[in-house]
Every structure is written in structure tokens, then in C-alpha cells.
């Protein structure tokens, strides 16, 4: 069952003016062709509240990000940056074209105009833009408004799921959140999505975004229905954790983001091992430091914390409260660029750096990176 809706694009200018942080972005992009793009435009059309702003610029990203001020994380390879300033999250990307060298590969990017940039996107509902200077006329070359009104999800080309199979997981997320059905061609092409061609980290990243939704069980049920992953009991686990998070808002910000509800989707004995670690943590007297929590949880801090908290380890609320206010300067991209292979070593390194930062043992980027690299290179510890 999909929801047909009427979209009044004439209200877009006034909604754009009311978007928090938009004037800050306009000042920073003065003189540079810049556009509000993607999900930000979609949500304005739907009159949905949005905490972040997606901007595409026909020029260098770095100077714009620096002009915005605030905390900056830049990814030169993909010509993107994320800026946190005045309680606003602003994602900036250079308008670009993408080429996938083989199925599931990360794309090679090259500068391009806004037309090519919109054509590379996942679905028509995310392939719209609004200029940030001059008249805010909607740019909708692929019929995104019509698809929103019809309540359908449609890809832009027939190799979309071959190039990037994680788009199939995004399809489940958008379909569940916006009550959309698949366009017949999209439904047929979805069968070409082979998630075995992409790294586990990318799959988990998409599942983590699903976990952050208000009702993740809906998307997980679609993933199961479409045969994308062996979901096992994940939809039921998700529904149970939705109730837990609703009763404990402090947990929903962290545990959802890091996706404890994905335990049932992991291969092999992974869920059983995590349950054992959570049991140890729940039975443990309160550890003296965040690092001790990390040791007890081993390489899977978010999942184990959520399970232990659900088992009654109320003292973990203090730990999570501290965790909410600490952010690492390093990212998984930094570890990859330093030579760490994609896989569990990335998470092991980031968790070690986070524990050290919580304990006061990592004060800057260099210290975080050193600690993360040491942990990433360490051998797996047996259960």
C-alpha cells in the first residue's frame, strides 16, 4: 500500500527561506554556483522537518567549508565535506559525475555540472535541486515530484543497483519511511543488486541508517521480503528495540545510530558471541573507566552496550551520557588512507580511539590516529 500525495512546489521558496542555517550557507556560497540538493529538497517538498542541509557547488569544496567555519571533516577523494556550525549539519559536495569500474566498487569521480550531478543519484526523488542564488526554481529533470505524488520509488538507469547494490537497502529505507512502492522497473532491477560485491562496512553503514529511523522494523521487513539479506529475526528484534528506545530517549541517539538491531543479520556465530559479551558486561560490577567497558565489549561496543542495557545494566546510562558528547576527529576513511584494510579492523581501531578519548588519553587527531592504528593492527582476541 503506497501513499499518493499532492506536492505544492509553489511553496518551495518560503520553505527554503525558513530552513535553519540557509542564510549562513548563502553567504558562504556567494559568487559560486551552489544548490540545495537531494534529500533536503525532497523533504522541503514534503514539508518534513530536516536537521541537516545538503549543498552541491560547482567549484572547490574546501574554501566553502572553511568559510562556513565550525567543525570540518573533509573527504578529498570524493570532493565532499561535512561542517557542524551553530547546531547545523551542512554536507557539501562538488557537483560531479561518477564512474563505477566494476559492480560494487566505490566510484571514481570527476567535476561536472548540476545536470550530470543529478543524473548520478540513486532515485528520482533525490535527484532534484534548488539554486541558492537568484530565483529558487526547482530543478527536476527526472520527474522526482511526479514520483513523490504517485508514491513510487524509481531509479535513474538500469545499472543503478549493479553499480551500487547498497541502493537496494536505501530503497527499503525510503519506501518504509515515506510509504512508497517500487516502480515496476525498479522492482525488476532490484533483483540485480548483489550485496556480496560490496564491503561489509558499507552494508552495515546502510543498515545503521535504517536503525536510526523511527520504525526500522518496517525497512528490515522489506529487506527480508525482497530477499536482499538473510534477516532472520531482525525485524522482530527491531520492533522490540523500538519499544526500548521509546522508553529511553537517551539510548536512541547512540544505540540506534550504531545499530544494535542488526545482531540477527550478522553471519555465523556473530550474534551469539555478542550476546556472551553483553552478558559479561551486564553481570560486571561497574567498570572504572570507559576503556574497561570497551575491553569487556571487545570490538562491538554499540551492539554489546545496547544488549547489556536491555538486560538491566542501568549503570551504563552514565557511560552513554558521556559518549553522546564526545566525537572522534578521525574517521574510517583516515584509517583506510593509512593502510588499514576494510573490515573489522576499522571498527576495532575507532572503538579503541573512542575509549582512549573518553579516558582523556587522546587529545588530538594524531593521538587518536596512533591509538586507532595500534588497535587495528592487533590480532583478534579470542572469546
C-alpha positions in Angstrom: 0.0 0.0 0.0 1.5 3.3 -1.1 0.5 6.8 -0.3 -0.4 9.2 -3.1 0.1 12.8 -2.2 -0.2 16.3 -3.7 3.0 18.3 -3.8 2.7 22.0 -4.0 6.1 23.1 -5.5 5.0 26.8 -5.3 5.6 26.7 -1.5 9.2 25.7 -2.0 10.6 29.3 -1.8 9.0 30.1 1.5 10.0 26.7 3.0 13.6 27.3 1.7 13.7 30.7 3.5 12.6 29.0 6.7 15.2 26.3 6.6 17.6 26.7 9.6 21.1 27.7 8.5 20.2 28.5 4.9 21.3 32.2 5.2 24.7 31.1 6.6 25.1 28.8 3.5 24.0 31.5 1.1 26.6 34.0 2.5 29.3 31.4 2.2 28.4 30.4 -1.3 28.1 34.0 -2.7 29.6 34.1 -6.2 29.7 30.4 -6.6 27.0 28.3 -8.3 25.5 26.4 -5.4 22.4 24.3 -5.0 20.3 22.7 -2.3 20.1 19.1 -3.4 18.9 15.6 -2.8 17.0 14.7 0.4 17.0 18.3 1.5 14.8 19.3 -1.5 12.7 16.2 -1.2 11.9 16.9 2.5 11.1 20.6 1.7 8.6 19.5 -0.9 7.0 17.1 1.7 7.1 19.8 4.4 9.2 17.5 6.5 11.5 18.8 9.2 15.1 18.4 8.5 18.2 18.8 10.7 20.8 19.0 8.0 21.4 20.7 4.7 22.8 19.1 1.6 24.6 21.5 -0.7 26.3 20.9 -4.1 28.7 23.5 -5.5 30.2 23.9 -9.0 33.7 24.6 -7.6 36.1 23.6 -4.8 34.6 22.3 -1.6 37.4 23.3 0.8 37.2 27.1 0.6 33.4 26.9 1.1 33.6 24.6 4.0 36.2 26.9 5.7 34.1 29.9 5.0 31.3 28.3 7.0 33.5 27.9 10.0 32.7 25.3 12.7 34.0 21.8 12.8 35.1 20.4 9.5 35.5 16.9 8.2 36.7 16.8 4.6 37.0 13.8 2.2 39.2 14.8 -0.6 38.7 11.6 -2.6 35.0 12.2 -3.1 35.3 16.0 -3.1 32.9 16.3 -0.1 32.9 17.9 3.3 30.7 17.9 6.4 30.5 21.0 8.6 28.9 21.4 12.0 28.2 25.0 12.9 25.7 26.7 15.1 23.8 23.4 15.7 23.5 22.9 11.9 24.9 19.9 10.0 25.9 21.0 6.5 27.0 18.4 3.9 28.8 19.9 0.9 29.8 18.1 -2.3 31.3 19.2 -5.5 28.9 18.6 -8.4 30.3 15.6 -10.1 30.0 12.7 -12.4 30.7 9.1 -11.3 32.1 6.0 -13.0 32.0 2.6 -11.4 34.9 0.4 -12.6 33.2 -2.8 -11.5 30.0 -3.8 -9.7 30.0 -2.7 -6.1 33.2 -0.5 -6.4 33.4 2.9 -4.9 33.1 5.3 -7.7 35.7 7.4 -9.5 34.6 11.0 -9.5 35.2 13.9 -11.8 33.9 17.5 -11.7 30.7 18.1 -13.7 27.7 20.4 -13.8 24.5 20.1 -11.8 22.8 18.2 -14.6 25.3 15.4 -14.5 25.4 15.5 -10.7 21.6 14.9 -10.5 21.9 12.1 -13.1 24.3 10.1 -10.9 21.9 9.9 -7.9 20.1 6.9 -6.6 16.4 7.7 -7.0 14.4 10.3 -8.8 13.0 11.7 -5.5 16.6 12.5 -4.6 17.6 13.9 -8.0 16.2 17.4 -7.5 17.9 20.7 -6.8 17.2 24.4 -6.0 19.6 27.2 -6.8 20.8 29.1 -3.7 21.1 32.4 -5.7 18.6 34.1 -7.9 15.1 32.6 -8.3 14.7 29.4 -6.3 13.2 27.5 -9.2 13.0 23.7 -8.7 15.3 21.7 -11.0 13.6 18.3 -11.5 14.9 16.7 -14.8 13.9 13.2 -13.8 10.4 13.6 -12.6 11.0 13.4 -8.8 7.9 15.5 -7.9 5.7 13.3 -10.0 7.1 10.2 -8.4 6.6 11.6 -4.9 3.0 12.4 -5.8 2.4 8.9 -7.2 4.1 7.3 -4.2 6.7 5.4 -6.2 10.4 4.9 -5.9 12.2 4.9 -9.3 15.9 4.6 -10.2 17.5 6.7 -12.9 19.1 4.0 -15.0 19.0 0.2 -15.4 22.5 -0.4 -13.9 21.8 1.5 -10.8 21.7 -1.5 -8.4 24.6 -3.2 -10.3 26.9 -0.2 -9.8 25.9 0.3 -6.2 24.0 -2.6 -4.6 23.6 -0.7 -1.3 21.0 1.4 -3.1 18.7 -1.6 -2.6 19.0 -1.1 1.1 18.3 2.6 0.7 15.2 1.7 -1.3 13.9 -0.2 1.7 14.7 2.8 4.0 12.9 5.3 1.8 10.0 3.0 1.0 9.4 2.4 4.7 9.8 6.0 5.8 7.9 7.7 3.0 5.3 4.9 2.4 6.5 4.4 -1.2 6.1 1.5 -3.5 8.6 0.3 -6.1 8.1 1.4 -9.7 7.7 -1.8 -11.8 11.1 -1.3 -13.5 12.7 -0.6 -10.1 11.2 -3.8 -8.7 12.6 -5.8 -11.6 16.0 -4.2 -11.5 16.3 -4.7 -7.7 17.0 -8.4 -8.4 20.3 -7.3 -9.9 21.6 -6.0 -6.5 24.4 -8.3 -5.4 25.4 -7.1 -1.9 28.3 -9.6 -1.9 30.2 -7.3 -4.2 30.4 -4.5 -1.6 32.3 -4.4 1.7 30.6 -5.4 4.9 31.3 -2.0 6.3 29.2 -0.3 3.6 26.3 -2.8 4.2 26.5 -2.2 7.9 26.6 1.6 7.3 23.3 1.4 5.4 21.8 -0.8 8.0 22.9 1.6 10.7 21.0 4.4 8.8 17.9 2.1 8.8 18.4 1.6 12.6 18.2 5.4 13.1 14.7 5.5 11.5 11.7 5.9 13.7 10.4 2.5 12.7 13.4 0.4 11.4 11.4 -2.8 11.6 9.4 -1.7 8.5 12.6 -1.4 6.4 14.1 -4.6 7.7 10.9 -6.4 6.8 11.1 -5.1 3.3 14.8 -6.2 3.0 13.6 -9.7 4.2 10.7 -9.7 1.8 12.9 -8.7 -1.2 15.5 -11.3 -0.4 18.3 -8.8 -0.1 19.8 -10.2 3.1 19.1 -13.2 5.4 17.4 -11.2 8.0 16.5 -14.0 10.4 14.8 -12.5 13.4 16.0 -8.9 12.7 12.5 -7.4 12.1 11.2 -8.8 15.4 14.4 -7.7 17.2 14.0 -4.2 15.7 10.4 -3.9 16.8 11.4 -4.9 20.4 14.2 -2.3 20.4 11.9 0.4 19.1 10.0 -0.1 22.3 13.1 0.0 24.3 14.4 3.2 22.6 11.0 4.9 23.0 11.2 4.3 26.8 14.8 5.5 26.9 15.4 8.5 24.6 19.0 8.9 25.7 19.7 5.5 24.2 18.0 6.1 20.9 20.5 8.7 19.8 23.5 6.4 20.2 22.3 2.9 20.1 20.2 3.4 17.1 22.9 5.1 15.2 25.3 2.3 15.8 22.6 -0.3 15.2 22.2 -2.9 17.8 19.2 -4.2 16.0 21.4 -5.7 13.3 22.6 -8.5 15.5 20.3 -11.0 13.9 21.6 -10.2 10.4 25.3 -10.9 11.1 26.8 -14.1 9.7 27.9 -17.2 11.5 28.1 -17.1 15.3 28.5 -13.3 15.5 25.1 -12.7 17.4 25.9 -15.5 19.9 29.4 -14.0 20.6 27.9 -10.6 21.1 25.3 -12.0 23.5 28.0 -13.6 25.5 29.9 -10.3 25.8 26.8 -8.4 26.7 26.1 -10.9 29.4 29.6 -10.4 30.9 29.1 -6.7 30.8 25.6 -6.8 32.4 26.9 -9.0 35.2 30.0 -7.0 35.8 30.4 -4.6 38.7 30.5 -1.1 37.3 33.9 -0.7 35.4 36.1 2.1 36.5 36.6 3.7 33.1 35.2 3.8 29.5 38.2 1.8 28.4 37.2 -1.0 30.7 33.7 -1.0 29.1 35.4 -1.2 25.7 37.6 -4.2 26.8 34.5 -6.0 28.1 32.6 -5.3 24.8 35.7 -6.1 22.7 35.3 -4.8 19.1 31.5 -4.3 19.1 30.8 -1.6 21.6 27.5 -0.2 20.3 25.8 -3.6 19.9 27.1 -5.0 23.2 26.1 -1.8 25.1 22.5 -1.9 23.8 22.1 -5.6 24.7 23.6 -5.2 28.1 21.5 -2.2 28.8 18.4 -4.1 27.7 19.5 -6.8 30.2 19.3 -4.4 33.1 22.7 -2.8 33.3 21.2 0.6 34.2 24.6 2.0 35.3 25.5 2.1 31.6 23.3 5.2 31.2 26.1 7.3 32.7 28.5 5.9 30.2 26.2 6.6 27.3 25.6 10.1 28.5 29.3 10.8 28.3 29.5 9.1 25.0 26.9 11.4 23.4 29.1 14.4 23.9 32.4 13.0 22.5 33.2 12.8 18.8 36.4 11.5 17.2 38.4 13.7 14.9 39.4 10.6 12.9 37.1 8.6 10.6 37.2 5.2 9.0 38.5 7.0 5.8 41.6 8.1 7.7 42.3 4.6 8.7 41.9 3.3 5.2 44.2 6.0 3.9 46.7 5.0 6.5 46.7 1.4 5.1 44.1 -0.4 7.3 42.1 -2.8 5.2 38.3 -2.6 5.0 36.7 -4.9 7.6 36.6 -5.4 11.4 39.9 -3.7 11.9 38.4 -0.3 11.1 35.8 -0.7 13.9 38.4 -2.1 16.3 40.6 1.0 15.7 37.8 3.5 16.0 36.4 1.9 19.2 39.9 2.0 20.8 40.4 5.6 19.9 36.9 6.5 21.4 37.7 4.7 24.6 41.0 6.5 24.9 39.4 9.9 24.3 36.7 9.2 26.9 39.5 8.4 29.4 41.4 11.5 28.5 44.2 9.6 26.7 43.7 11.1 23.2 43.6 14.8 22.9 44.1 15.4 19.2 43.9 13.9 15.7 47.4 12.5 15.8 46.9 10.7 19.1 43.6 9.3 18.0 45.1 8.0 14.8 48.1 6.4 16.6 45.8 4.6 19.1 43.4 3.5 16.3 46.2 2.2 14.1 47.8 0.2 17.0 44.4 -1.4 17.8 43.6 -2.1 14.2 46.8 -3.9 13.7 46.3 -6.0 16.8 45.3 -9.7 16.4 41.7 -10.6 17.2 41.2 -11.6 20.8 39.6 -15.0 21.3 36.3 -15.1 23.2 
